[in-house]
Amino acid sequence: MEKIYHIGVEATLDVIGGKWKPIILCHLGNGPIRTGELRHRIPNIAQKTLTQQLRELEADEIIVRKVYNQVPPKVEYYLSEEGKTLREVLIPMSIWGEKRVRKLQSNMQPVNLLNNNHDGYLKFDD
């Protein structure tokens, strides 16, 4: 069945939409990472949700899953070449969010940003 998008942002959100996928991708922007480490860095995500999101990103060819033939099993995820191009979307989203948090803080809203490190994507060459 043909997918029809009315505007381009729909195609983007079809791949990276939702609460968790952009967060996962930002962490992978710093390099390969194991599932357990991702779970540690994203403490509020359920294991089932993390697994599902990783499978969807892999199916969309945004990330690559590398399985090492060893005992115990070792699996790493990293950004595909196409996944690396998402830095042009995710870094501005991160910067916008940082500005938003500062604005809320200046208005005495109870909000805190624990990590504003979004430069992982900057390590990759075009």
C-alpha positions as a Markdown table, in Angstrom:
| # | Residue | x | y | z |
|---|---|---|---|---|
| 1 | Met | 0.0 | 0.0 | 0.0 |
| 2 | Glu | 1.3 | 3.4 | -1.0 |
| 3 | Lys | 2.1 | 5.8 | 1.9 |
| 4 | Ile | 0.9 | 9.3 | 1.3 |
| 5 | Tyr | 2.3 | 12.3 | 3.2 |
| 6 | His | 0.7 | 15.7 | 3.0 |
| 7 | Ile | 3.8 | 17.6 | 4.1 |
| 8 | Gly | 7.4 | 16.6 | 4.5 |
| 9 | Val | 7.4 | 16.7 | 8.3 |
| 10 | Glu | 5.0 | 13.8 | 8.3 |
| 11 | Ala | 7.7 | 11.6 | 6.6 |
| 12 | Thr | 10.2 | 12.7 | 9.2 |
| 13 | Leu | 7.9 | 12.0 | 12.1 |
| 14 | Asp | 7.0 | 8.7 | 10.6 |
| 15 | Val | 10.6 | 7.6 | 11.2 |
| 16 | Ile | 11.6 | 9.6 | 14.3 |
| 17 | Gly | 8.3 | 10.6 | 15.9 |
| 18 | Gly | 7.3 | 9.9 | 19.4 |
| 19 | Lys | 8.9 | 10.5 | 22.8 |
| 20 | Trp | 11.7 | 8.0 | 22.7 |
| 21 | Lys | 13.2 | 7.8 | 19.2 |
| 22 | Pro | 14.8 | 11.3 | 19.2 |
| 23 | Ile | 16.3 | 10.6 | 22.6 |
| 24 | Ile | 17.7 | 7.3 | 21.5 |
| 25 | Leu | 19.2 | 8.9 | 18.4 |
| 26 | Cys | 20.8 | 11.7 | 20.3 |
| 27 | His | 22.6 | 9.1 | 22.5 |
| 28 | Leu | 23.7 | 7.1 | 19.5 |
| 29 | Gly | 25.0 | 10.4 | 18.1 |
| 30 | Asn | 28.0 | 10.0 | 20.4 |
| 31 | Gly | 28.9 | 6.6 | 18.9 |
| 32 | Pro | 28.0 | 2.9 | 19.3 |
| 33 | Ile | 26.3 | 1.9 | 22.5 |
| 34 | Arg | 25.0 | -1.3 | 24.0 |
| 35 | Thr | 21.3 | -1.8 | 25.0 |
| 36 | Gly | 22.1 | -1.8 | 28.7 |
| 37 | Glu | 23.9 | 1.5 | 28.5 |
| 38 | Leu | 21.0 | 3.0 | 26.6 |
| 39 | Arg | 18.7 | 1.8 | 29.3 |
| 40 | His | 21.0 | 3.4 | 31.9 |
| 41 | Arg | 21.1 | 6.7 | 30.0 |
| 42 | Ile | 17.3 | 6.8 | 29.5 |
| 43 | Pro | 16.1 | 5.6 | 32.9 |
| 44 | Asn | 12.4 | 6.2 | 32.3 |
| 45 | Ile | 12.0 | 4.0 | 29.3 |
| 46 | Ala | 10.6 | 0.5 | 29.7 |
| 47 | Gln | 12.8 | -2.3 | 28.4 |
| 48 | Lys | 10.0 | -3.5 | 26.1 |
| 49 | Thr | 9.6 | 0.1 | 24.7 |
| 50 | Leu | 13.3 | 0.4 | 24.1 |
| 51 | Thr | 13.5 | -2.8 | 22.3 |
| 52 | Gln | 10.5 | -1.9 | 20.1 |
| 53 | Gln | 11.9 | 1.5 | 19.3 |
| 54 | Leu | 15.3 | 0.1 | 18.4 |
| 55 | Arg | 13.7 | -2.5 | 16.1 |
| 56 | Glu | 11.7 | 0.2 | 14.3 |
| 57 | Leu | 14.7 | 2.4 | 13.9 |
| 58 | Glu | 16.7 | -0.5 | 12.5 |
| 59 | Ala | 13.8 | -1.5 | 10.1 |
| 60 | Asp | 13.8 | 2.1 | 8.9 |
| 61 | Glu | 17.6 | 1.9 | 8.4 |
| 62 | Ile | 18.4 | 4.7 | 10.7 |
| 63 | Ile | 20.4 | 2.6 | 13.1 |
| 64 | Val | 22.5 | -0.6 | 12.7 |
| 65 | Arg | 22.4 | -3.5 | 15.1 |
| 66 | Lys | 25.8 | -5.3 | 15.4 |
| 67 | Val | 25.8 | -8.7 | 17.2 |
| 68 | Tyr | 29.1 | -10.0 | 18.4 |
| 69 | Asn | 29.6 | -13.8 | 18.4 |
| 70 | Gln | 30.6 | -14.3 | 22.0 |
| 71 | Val | 29.3 | -15.5 | 25.3 |
| 72 | Pro | 27.7 | -13.7 | 26.9 |
| 73 | Pro | 26.1 | -12.2 | 23.8 |
| 74 | Lys | 27.0 | -8.6 | 23.0 |
| 75 | Val | 24.9 | -6.3 | 20.9 |
| 76 | Glu | 25.7 | -2.7 | 19.9 |
| 77 | Tyr | 23.7 | -0.1 | 18.1 |
| 78 | Tyr | 25.1 | 2.7 | 16.0 |
| 79 | Leu | 23.8 | 5.2 | 13.5 |
| 80 | Ser | 23.7 | 4.3 | 9.9 |
| 81 | Glu | 24.9 | 6.8 | 7.3 |
| 82 | Glu | 21.3 | 7.9 | 6.9 |
| 83 | Gly | 20.9 | 8.1 | 10.7 |
| 84 | Lys | 23.9 | 10.5 | 10.9 |
| 85 | Thr | 22.1 | 12.9 | 8.6 |
| 86 | Leu | 19.5 | 13.4 | 11.3 |
| 87 | Arg | 21.9 | 15.7 | 13.1 |
| 88 | Glu | 20.5 | 18.5 | 11.0 |
| 89 | Val | 17.2 | 17.9 | 12.7 |
| 90 | Leu | 18.1 | 16.8 | 16.2 |
| 91 | Ile | 20.7 | 19.4 | 17.1 |
| 92 | Pro | 18.4 | 22.3 | 16.4 |
| 93 | Met | 15.7 | 20.5 | 18.4 |
| 94 | Ser | 18.1 | 20.2 | 21.3 |
| 95 | Ile | 19.1 | 23.8 | 21.1 |
| 96 | Trp | 15.5 | 24.9 | 20.9 |
| 97 | Gly | 14.7 | 22.8 | 24.0 |
| 98 | Glu | 17.7 | 24.3 | 25.9 |
| 99 | Lys | 16.4 | 27.8 | 25.2 |
| 100 | Arg | 12.9 | 26.7 | 26.2 |
| 101 | Val | 14.2 | 25.4 | 29.5 |
| 102 | Arg | 16.1 | 28.7 | 30.2 |
| 103 | Lys | 13.0 | 30.7 | 29.4 |
| 104 | Leu | 10.9 | 28.6 | 31.8 |
| 105 | Gln | 13.6 | 28.9 | 34.5 |
| 106 | Ser | 13.6 | 32.7 | 34.1 |
| 107 | Asn | 9.9 | 32.6 | 34.6 |
| 108 | Met | 10.5 | 30.7 | 37.9 |
| 109 | Gln | 9.1 | 27.4 | 36.5 |
| 110 | Pro | 10.3 | 24.3 | 38.3 |
| 111 | Val | 12.3 | 22.8 | 35.4 |
| 112 | Asn | 15.8 | 21.5 | 35.2 |
| 113 | Leu | 18.0 | 20.3 | 32.3 |
| 114 | Leu | 20.4 | 17.6 | 33.5 |
| 115 | Asn | 22.5 | 17.4 | 30.3 |
| 116 | Asn | 22.8 | 19.9 | 27.4 |
| 117 | Asn | 25.5 | 17.9 | 25.6 |
| 118 | His | 24.3 | 17.6 | 22.0 |
| 119 | Asp | 27.6 | 17.8 | 20.3 |
| 120 | Gly | 28.0 | 14.0 | 19.6 |
| 121 | Tyr | 26.6 | 14.5 | 16.1 |
| 122 | Leu | 29.3 | 17.0 | 15.5 |
| 123 | Lys | 32.0 | 14.3 | 15.7 |
| 124 | Phe | 30.8 | 12.8 | 12.4 |
| 125 | Asp | 32.1 | 13.9 | 9.0 |
| 126 | Asp | 29.7 | 14.5 | 6.2 |
